[in-house]
Amino acid sequence: MEARPAQEIWETALGELQLQVTRPNYRTWLEKTTGLSFTDSRFVVGVPNTFVAEYLARNQHSLIEKTLIGLTHPGVEVHFQVNSARATTAGNSNLPGGNAKYTFDNFVVSESNRLAYAAARSVAEKPGAGYNPLFIYGGVGLGKSHLMHAIYNLAQAENIKALYVSAEQFTNEFVSAIQSRSTGEFRAKYRFVDMLLIDDIQFISGKEQTEESFFHTFNELHDANRQIVLASDRPPKSLPNMGDRLCSRFEWGLVADIQPPNFDTRLAILKTKAEQQKVEVALDVLEFIAQRIQQNIRELEGSLNRAVAYAKLFGAILTPELAARAVPDITPGSNKTTLSPEQVMKIVAERFQLAPADLTGRKRDRATALARQVAMYLLKEATNCSLAQIGLEFGNRDHATVIHACRKIASDINNDPHLRRKVLDIQQGLRRQPGAR
């Protein structure tokens, strides 16, 4: 196959992987990868350097291969290869930084994030003159990192010496500096900048030596009127095991929160994302995704990427029905319904041409066993039923049986296209049931 299909497949895979690994992991190890080639059963992923290649091969090989198998066919083997062009480009900057695609202009402003946006723009335009530090907090995937990237990018455009890293990177570099006896270089890197941005600052909580190092870094920068911007998943006072003196300093400037977006904002975000990608997506498709993903902007964007790539991959027109097939299997549990167990079992039994009583009974033939396992899987994914409740619904079976069924179906739908289509069809049927939301 040619490079374009490989990249399309990889973009689809990234849409899934983005939701299966942590944000720092995705940004550090996967964000700059590409799909280089796909020939027979060999899929080659392009990476920026050998360090990334070694990490992915050692730590994410199984997850990536499983994801690609689900999008292509069983037997696919993944290989990592340094993409020399990207590696050269990445080496041009001597300071870690942001992602150029995240700017203030493409940040969708609403009541849920207006304060954080205004404050971020203010410190980017006049660093050290107002809110110092600026502390932005909010749930996962609500746009904190977008604002951090936007601040960094604007600072770079104004030739401000800015440094943007995650707290995990700060910690790792600090530990390495101690081990290699190069703490002087470490201090110079972090204390001689005009602006320091650290994402996921909650990561240093409880790490006493790292906290101590950052405490002195913070003081030196603040005393010199250098801008500090921090992002976290919670406000300073709620950071577990964080020293009081650091928490108090985090509140010296401005603490701004970001709340989950409403439907109109989610729809506006999707429209903006589609325009950025220069793809035409029907309004009913955007509305479907906006209704389905309610709490996480990253999942919102990832679902759109997945749906667009899915349509390209299969040469189909992107409709709400196609989006429904593309989205559910990458957002397990994100759309719990108020359906009853009886409703779920009734639909599953119908699709397998069985009676609901067969699912709760003791029949063990292959077809009945498969239908029973699918029903258990869907009850876990589509409702708020506990494992114990699910076991009771199926003839008082224990939770270990339910766990086995759920794990088996979750694995099988990645390797069996026929079963995957059947499960997706059942999920669509469940969404049309009274009580589904």
LOPAKOL-624989 format. One record per residue (C-alpha): residue in three letters; x, y, z. Coordinates in steps of 0.02 Angstrom, whole numbers, padded with zeros to 5 digits, always signed. Each point is the difference from the previous one (the first is absolute). Last residue first. Layout:
ALAXYZ...
This chain:
ARG-01476+00452+01306ALA-00092-00166-00005GLY-00163-00008+00097PRO-00105-00060-00147GLN+00115-00100-00116ARG+00084+00077-00152ARG+00170+00004+00085LEU-00016-00186+00035GLY-00021-00038-00185GLN+00159+00096-00041GLN+00091-00101+00133ILE-00068-00161-00077ASP+00068+00052-00170LEU+00169+00039+00077VAL+00003-00172+00083LYS-00040-00086-00165ARG+00130+00101-00095ARG+00133-00046+00129LEU-00051-00183-00008HIS+00025-00002-00189PRO+00162+00098+00011ASP+00076-00128+00122ASN+00167+00054+00075ASN-00044+00159+00094ILE-00175-00063+00039ASP+00079-00155+00076SER+00102+00092+00131ALA-00143+00102+00073ILE-00110-00156-00016LYS+00123-00105+00102ARG+00031+00134+00131CYS-00186+00025+00029ALA-00036-00187+00011HIS+00144-00032+00120ILE-00054+00144+00112VAL-00179-00065+00002THR+00055-00176+00046ALA+00109+00071+00139HIS-00150+00101+00062ASP-00097-00159+00044ARG-00152-00062-00096ASN-00168+00024+00084GLY-00104-00047-00152PHE+00059+00134-00118GLU-00078+00150+00086LEU+00092-00042+00161GLY+00168+00003-00089ILE-00039+00170-00073GLN-00041+00067+00173ALA+00165-00067+00069LEU+00098+00079-00143SER-00084+00167+00038CYS-00135+00069-00114ASN+00026+00179-00058THR-00050-00040-00178ALA+00075-00007-00175GLU+00173-00075+00027LYS-00037-00125+00140LEU-00170-00049-00071LEU+00079-00012-00172TYR+00134-00121+00058MET-00126-00109+00093ALA-00112-00005-00155VAL+00149-00045-00110GLN+00046-00141+00121ARG-00178-00069-00004ALA-00005+00008-00190LEU+00165-00095-00010ALA-00059-00134+00122THR-00164-00020-00096ALA+00089-00022-00167ARG+00130-00122+00070ASP-00120-00115+00092ARG+00000+00024+00188LYS-00184+00009+00048ARG-00014+00038+00186GLY-00129+00139-00001THR+00014+00189+00008LEU+00044+00022-00183ASP-00122-00134-00059ALA-00141+00089+00094PRO+00023+00150-00114ALA-00051-00112-00147LEU+00125-00025-00140GLN+00021+00062-00178PHE+00172+00076+00037ARG-00062+00176-00041GLU-00162-00032+00097ALA+00094-00063+00154VAL+00111+00154+00000ILE-00150+00117-00012LYS-00093-00089+00142MET+00157-00008+00109VAL+00024+00188-00012GLN-00182+00039+00037GLU-00005-00120+00148PRO+00159+00076+00073SER-00091+00167+00006LEU+00052+00146-00108THR+00052+00159+00090THR+00149+00021-00113LYS+00186+00019+00025ASN+00084+00099-00138SER+00185+00008+00044GLY+00005-00183+00052PRO+00111-00052-00143THR+00051+00148-00107ILE+00101-00080-00139ASP-00126-00136-00045PRO-00146+00122-00004VAL+00073+00127-00125ALA+00023-00079-00171ARG-00163-00095-00014ALA-00100+00147+00063ALA+00097+00113-00119LEU-00059-00112-00142GLU-00181+00019+00056PRO+00022+00188+00024THR+00062+00008-00180LEU+00176+00011-00071ILE-00009-00058-00180ALA+00102-00158-00026GLY+00170-00039-00075PHE+00038-00125+00140LEU+00157+00086+00064LYS-00064+00172-00040ALA-00160-00027+00102TYR+00099-00072+00146ALA+00124+00145-00008VAL-00142+00126+00015ALA-00084-00097+00142ARG+00163-00025+00096ASN+00051+00181-00017LEU-00172+00053+00060SER+00013-00120+00147GLY+00173+00066+00044GLU-00065+00178-00002LEU-00140-00040+00122GLU+00111-00114+00103ARG+00122+00145+00017ILE-00145+00115+00042ASN-00056-00111+00145GLN-00165+00007+00094GLN-00142-00015-00125ILE+00044-00122-00139ARG-00161-00074-00073GLN-00098+00158-00033ALA+00147+00088-00082ILE+00035-00156-00105PHE-00179-00006-00065GLU-00004+00188-00026LEU+00159-00008-00106VAL-00077-00139-00105ASP-00164+00097-00020LEU+00099+00152-00055ALA+00082-00092-00144VAL+00190-00008+00003GLU+00103+00084-00134VAL+00187-00020+00029LYS+00130+00137+00001GLN+00081-00070+00158GLN-00008+00171+00082GLU-00178+00020-00061ALA-00048-00168+00077LYS+00078+00051+00166THR-00092+00166+00000LYS-00167-00086-00034LEU+00037-00126+00138ILE+00041+00137+00124ALA-00160+00094-00046LEU-00103-00157+00030ARG+00081-00024+00171THR-00035+00182+00041ASP-00183-00016-00049PHE-00017-00160+00103ASN+00075+00072+00159PRO+00186-00006+00038PRO+00073-00083+00156GLN+00073+00130+00120ILE+00169+00088-00008ASP+00069+00079+00158ALA+00106+00154+00031VAL+00116+00028+00149LEU+00083+00170-00012GLY+00162+00060+00078TRP+00059-00047+00174GLU-00104-00159+00004PHE+00137-00117-00062ARG+00111+00076+00134SER-00116-00061+00137CYS+00003-00175-00072LEU+00191+00003-00004ARG+00013+00050+00184ASP-00132-00127+00050GLY+00094-00148-00074MET-00099-00105-00123ASN-00060-00166+00073PRO-00163+00004-00098LEU-00035+00156-00105SER-00171+00061+00055LYS+00057+00171+00063PRO+00087+00035-00166PRO-00155-00030-00108ARG-00019-00166-00096ASP+00053-00080-00165SER+00152+00112-00010ALA+00080+00133-00107LEU+00138+00122+00047VAL+00060+00163-00078ILE+00149+00096+00069GLN+00053+00169-00071ARG+00170+00070+00049ASN-00008+00145+00123ALA+00176-00037+00064ASP-00070-00044+00172HIS-00126-00114-00086LEU+00135-00093-00097GLU+00111-00026+00152ASN-00146-00049+00112PHE-00072-00125-00124THR+00169-00084-00028HIS+00026-00010+00188PHE-00169-00084+00026PHE+00027-00108-00155SER+00156-00076+00078GLU-00086-00029+00166GLU-00151-00077-00085THR+00116-00117-00097GLN+00088-00050+00160GLU-00164-00032+00091LYS-00093-00095-00135GLY-00171+00001+00087SER-00082+00104-00134ILE+00115+00019-00151PHE-00131-00066-00121GLN-00127+00131+00055ILE+00094+00121-00113ASP-00087-00079-00150ASP+00075+00128-00121ILE+00145+00114+00041LEU+00025+00166-00090LEU+00155+00104+00038MET+00019+00173-00075ASP+00150+00116-00013VAL+00124-00142+00018PHE+00158-00012+00103ARG-00068-00103+00144TYR-00048-00162-00087LYS+00150-00034-00110ALA+00127+00075+00119ARG-00065-00103+00145PHE+00018-00161-00101GLU+00174+00047-00059GLY+00052+00028+00181THR-00082-00163+00052SER+00120-00096-00111ARG+00057-00134+00122SER-00054-00139-00118GLN-00118-00079+00126ILE-00059+00167+00067ALA-00029+00068-00176SER-00092-00159-00049VAL-00119+00021+00147PHE-00032+00182-00047GLU-00026-00046-00182ASN-00127-00132+00047THR-00094+00119+00115PHE-00008+00142-00127GLN-00056-00125-00132GLU-00140-00063+00114ALA-00049+00179+00040SER-00028+00024-00186VAL+00106+00122-00097TYR-00014+00173-00080LEU+00150+00117+00000ALA-00011+00179-00061LYS+00133+00123-00055ILE-00111+00139-00068ASN+00032+00032-00185GLU-00176+00072-00023ALA-00051-00147-00110GLN+00071-00116+00133ALA-00111+00080+00131LEU-00152-00024-00113ASN+00043-00183-00020TYR+00027-00026+00186ILE-00164+00081+00049ALA-00094-00101-00133HIS+00083-00163+00056MET-00055+00033+00180LEU-00175+00046-00059HIS-00016-00163-00097SER+00071-00093+00149LYS-00141+00060+00110GLY-00132-00039-00132LEU-00130-00110+00086GLY+00084-00169-00028VAL+00013-00057+00181GLY-00086+00109+00127GLY+00046+00179+00041TYR+00139+00112+00064ILE+00096+00152-00058PHE+00124+00084+00119LEU+00072+00164-00062PRO+00150+00044+00108ASN+00015+00143-00017TYR-00157+00085-00063GLY+00047+00173-00058ALA+00161+00071-00071GLY+00108-00156+00002PRO-00039-00042-00181LYS-00097+00134-00096GLU-00075-00078-00158ALA+00009-00180+00059VAL-00052+00049+00177SER-00156+00088-00066ARG-00046-00137-00123ALA+00004-00130+00138ALA-00105+00112+00115ALA-00132+00027-00134TYR-00008-00186-00043ALA-00009-00056+00182LEU-00139+00124+00035ARG-00100-00049-00155ASN+00011-00189+00026SER-00176-00064+00038GLU-00085+00160-00059SER+00065-00035-00174VAL+00158+00027-00103VAL+00048-00123-00138PHE+00190+00000-00014ASN+00048+00015-00184ASP+00062+00179+00011PHE+00086-00026+00167THR+00113-00128-00080TYR+00026-00189+00003LYS+00068-00058-00169ALA+00177+00052+00045ASN+00017-00134+00135GLY+00099+00066+00145GLY+00179+00004+00055PRO+00159-00087+00054LEU+00149+00115-00018ASN+00145-00024-00120SER-00109+00006-00155ASN+00061-00066-00167GLY+00005-00182+00054ALA-00183-00034-00033THR+00021+00047-00182THR+00143-00123-00023ALA-00097-00140+00086ARG-00153+00035-00107ALA+00100-00022-00161SER+00094-00152+00068ASN-00157-00100+00039VAL+00071-00128+00119GLN-00083-00169-00025PHE-00116-00096+00114HIS-00072-00168-00051VAL-00176-00068+00023GLU-00051-00175-00050VAL-00173-00034-00070GLY-00055-00180+00023PRO-00186+00032+00017HIS-00073+00132-00118THR-00013+00188-00019LEU-00077+00117+00129GLY-00010-00123+00145ILE+00172-00067-00044LEU+00066+00179+00008THR-00066+00023+00178LYS+00072-00167+00057GLU+00169+00046-00074ILE+00000+00168+00088LEU-00047-00076+00168SER+00129-00140-00014HIS+00143+00114-00054GLN-00032+00132+00133ASN+00140-00026+00127ARG+00155-00074-00082ALA-00029+00039-00183LEU-00074+00169+00044TYR+00148+00046+00110GLU+00130-00060-00125ALA-00078+00096-00144VAL-00018+00157+00106PHE+00185-00006+00046THR+00046-00039-00181ASN-00070+00165-00061PRO-00151+00087-00079VAL-00106-00156-00028GLY-00073-00074-00160VAL-00114-00150+00024VAL+00024-00146-00120PHE-00141-00126-00022ARG+00054-00172-00064SER-00142-00122-00039ASP-00001+00020-00190THR+00077+00172-00023PHE-00051+00148+00107SER+00114+00151-00005LEU+00051+00159+00091GLY-00143+00032+00122THR+00058+00148+00103THR+00059+00038+00177LYS+00011+00173+00078GLU-00144-00020+00124LEU+00047-00176+00054TRP+00141+00005+00130THR-00001+00164+00095ARG-00176+00066-00036TYR-00081-00169+00020ASN+00095-00040+00158PRO-00036+00171+00076ARG-00188-00019-00044THR-00014-00173+00076VAL-00030-00149-00114GLN-00160-00078-00068LEU-00089+00153-00068GLN+00141+00060-00111LEU+00027-00180-00052GLU-00170-00005-00085GLY+00019+00158-00103LEU+00182-00049-00028ALA-00060-00160-00084THR-00111+00100-00118GLU+00146+00113-00042TRP+00105-00157-00027ILE-00124-00072-00124GLU-00003+00164-00095GLN+00190+00007+00003ALA+00015-00176-00070PRO-00131+00040-00134ARG+00103+00151-00051ALA+00169-00089-00001GLU-00049-00128-00133MET-00056-00179+00029
